[in-house]
Each structure stands twice: as C-alpha cells, then as structure tokens.
Amino acid sequence: MTLSLSAIGLGMRRIGGGLALLALAAGGQQFRAHQKISLPLAPEQTADVRLIFMNALGENEKNGARIIETAVSFDPDVIIFAESSAVEDHLEPLDGLYRFLSPCAEQECELLVASKEQPKRFWTLPLNPFWDDRYAVAELELPNGKSFFLAASHLLKPWLSGVAESELEKVIAQYNWFSGPSVVVGDFNAAPWSRAMLHLLSSTEMRTLRNPKGTWPTWAGDYGVPLDHVLVKNGARVVSIAYFGENLGSNHRGFVADIALP
C-alpha cells in the first residue's frame, strides 16, 4: 500500500491504483487464512484453569524476584517460564503454593513449569541440537475432574534453515499425538501469519487467538509482534487473556490466560 501511495504521489495513478488493488487482495487472502486457523475469545464460558507464560530472558536475573512476585500475584494454576535461568534463584514464593516444580538443570534452565496440581504425567523432549529442555508436556487433572494436556514450547527462530524445519516437524508430531483437550503456550519466535505458524496450525488443528496482541518487543506494547502464543484444540477455549511485564526487564511480554475445558 505504501508503494501504491508513492506511485500516485508521483503522478502514476494507474500503476498506483493497480498496486492498491493487489495489496487489498493480498490482505483479504491473509485475513481469510487467519480466520481458518484462529478462534475468538469465549467470555461466555466458565474458566477452569489459569495459566501464565513468559519468556523471562536468561540474563535478566536482577529482575527475577519481581517476575516471580508478579506471576504469583495473578494466582495462576500453572506458571511457565522460558529462559527461566532469570528466575531460578528466586523460587521461594512458589513453595507451598505449587505442588509440582519441573526439574531444572543447575547451570542452565531453559523451561520451568510450576503447577498447583501434580501432573499425571510429565516429560520433556529435545527439539534441536543446541538447547535441551525447550519442550515440556504435563497431563493434568483438575479438582473438578477435568483433564487436559498442557505443552510448553520455546522454538528456534524460523530462519535458522536446516534446523528450524526439523524442530517444527517434531512439535507438529507431538501436538498431533494429543488425544484430548489440549493447550499449548510458548515463545514460537514467529507471528501467527508467518509461514511456520500457518504450517503448524493447519497441520495440527491447534488454533491461535483471533486477535492476538504484541508480545515483542516490550516497548511496542499491543502494537508489537505476537511471538508468544496460547493455542488450543479439542474443545479447550481461551476465555480471557491479559498481557504483562513491560517493566520486568525482559524483551518479551508475558500473558495470563483463563482457559475453559469441555
């Protein structure tokens, strides 16, 4: 559209008009594609579980205590941090509140999961040769008897050709294995309209938010790029979502999402 306006400004009205039509057609096609792989919020449903996800930024240790304090203030049922070495020395507030804390390597903590309920099953999976423990799954049963799969992912940047593609296929295979209500949170390093995310969503029946807000960089607020996502399938729905963390030292905002289960 910018090229169209520039052409019109230079007196090339026909060329500018043609470029405008092409831009509108491309935008319409992208809109229709997003409709197919997204769901609106479901505020009419009753939330069963509250989740928090945030990429805390590994070298952000000086803000680790504030990040934990902020997360706990939302009273979530599950807390998940990527690049969680930023918070690993400040986990005391979780004691007594969360029955389960995922194992974390002493020198490198990539993904941390804290849950009020002890998972029926929990496992991690290496996705690439560079970082371990960037993928984790918990099968959780809530006090109301509802069960669901919760997966957390921190994917490579999709332009790391030769590695990112194989990582994405591993994640797709994992998501397709889930047989019941499923929720995925994570830093995917890709916007929902990107080729990588469109491939993931169309291959798994996972659904992203219809109107996602920006999570990176933090200074851009809602108008940044939505790289951090909550995805659902098999009847799970996002009732509400709120973003936080602009002043917590990370370059990503976190989110707290209320989820309804069938």
Buried (B, 14 or more C-beta within 10 A) or exposed (E): EEEBEEBBEEEBEEBBEEBBEEBEEEEEEEEEBBEEBBBEBBEEBEBBBBBBBBBBBBEBBEBBBBBBEBBBEBEBBBBBBBBBBBBBEBBEBBEEEBEBBBEBEEEEBBBBBBBBBEBEEBEBBEBBEEBBBBBBBBBBEBEEEBEBBBBBBBBBEBEBEEBBEEBBBBBBEBBEEBEBBBBBBBBBBBBBBBEBBBBBBEBBBBBBBBEBBBBBBBEEEEEBBBBBBBBBBBEBBBBBBEBBBBEBBBBBBBBBBBBBBE
